[in-house]
Amino acid sequence: MEWWEAFTIIMGSLFVLMFIGMPVAFSFLVVNLVGSYLFFGGLPGLSQLVIQVSESLSTFTLVPVALFLVMGEIMFHSGIGLSLLDAIDKWFGSVKGRLALMAVGGGVLFSTLTGNSMGSIALLGSSLVPEMEKRGYGKPMSLGPILGSGGLAIMIPPSGLAVLLGVVAELSIGRILIAIVLPGIIMAILYTLYILGRCALDPKVAPAFSVETVPWPEKLRIAATQILPVAFIIFMVVGVIFTGLATPSESAASGALATFLLAVFQRRMSWKVFRNAIVGSLEISVMLLLIISGALAFTQMLAFTGATEGLVNLVLSIDVRPLAVIGLMLVTVIVLGMLMSPVPIMLVTLPVFVPVVEKLGFDSIWFAVLYLIAIETGSTSPPFGAGLFVMKGVAPKGTTMNEIYRAAVPFLVCDALAILIVLFFPIIVAWPVSLM
């Protein structure tokens, strides 16, 4: 059987199963079972599949996934996240577009705590949008900043998708987590510049309102009790990797421990909070582990049938500039993001994309950062980006999908600018990694 025939059968079957509504994990399982039996020689092929799944799940590279989820669940159930938002509120004062800027600042800080873009959009949307509506903010300035900054959870450590990318693409998780920091900050700066510019040109979209003046001693007290402890957690996740004090698995453990201790210190930890956090993280972890194990076995099946090598050789034979190939990959990811959730996109495309990138001579970590920005862009892109529907669920009654689409567009333009900046200035990624 030719490689393209095997590729068509394998990928076609996977897409058909996903299209008819079968869960991602079970879609991979069915394709792997049938494919292993057909391509690996019957029953011995099924035995090999069991070995592959067992080996893929018994690796320490998956530990950060579960521990980062524990961090986020503790933050959510203990209420630390909402307290942090209140602390940010006290520091902003009466600047133009105050609540929109709060959404960006909150998005950055929540990203370092949850690593979950959908959770960040839901939290920011439910807490800030009603207040924005009450203050007369237009839809573009009440919904858009939350859609944009909520997606920063993908780009600022701890990022669950960054860890998943490292596992599936077999890249250094620690290097990816450090490499995404500057691009994530650049995206937040672009959002901030747009908000300030839009408010200056069209003040009616974010009317000014008087706020209670908070004296400096109170601001400093809030910073010391609410913001600095969170900064310590950030260091326990990102700083220990950057300084070489810990591996990604160890940093995830230290971050989870620091989050637990903070909840205890602030008297927010109870048996109910602890139980809900552990149960919630277990449910999501089991689902992710099922998907990851199926995806890794799927990747090996593509390699065994020669489909991966055939695709790589086909792409390399096309007479176009290598950078154009990278651009086409990113556009593909963004378009798929309009139709699918991020995890299936990563599991289907990475086994094909990463070998091509390496053959073209590009830095895999640099491409991983671009890929994550594209994933973030796709997740908030019309018509079916998952973030748009999360926003619809927490937006005030009467908010239409058309209003959400229009609010998202300016921030998608900011994402496109971020992609171009990283694409043409790879030093943004390479420099922090070189300092590790």
Order of alpha helices (4+ residues) and beta strands (2+ residues): alpha-alpha-alpha-alpha-alpha-alpha-alpha-alpha-alpha-alpha-alpha-alpha-alpha-alpha-alpha-alpha-alpha-alpha-alpha-alpha-alpha-alpha-alpha
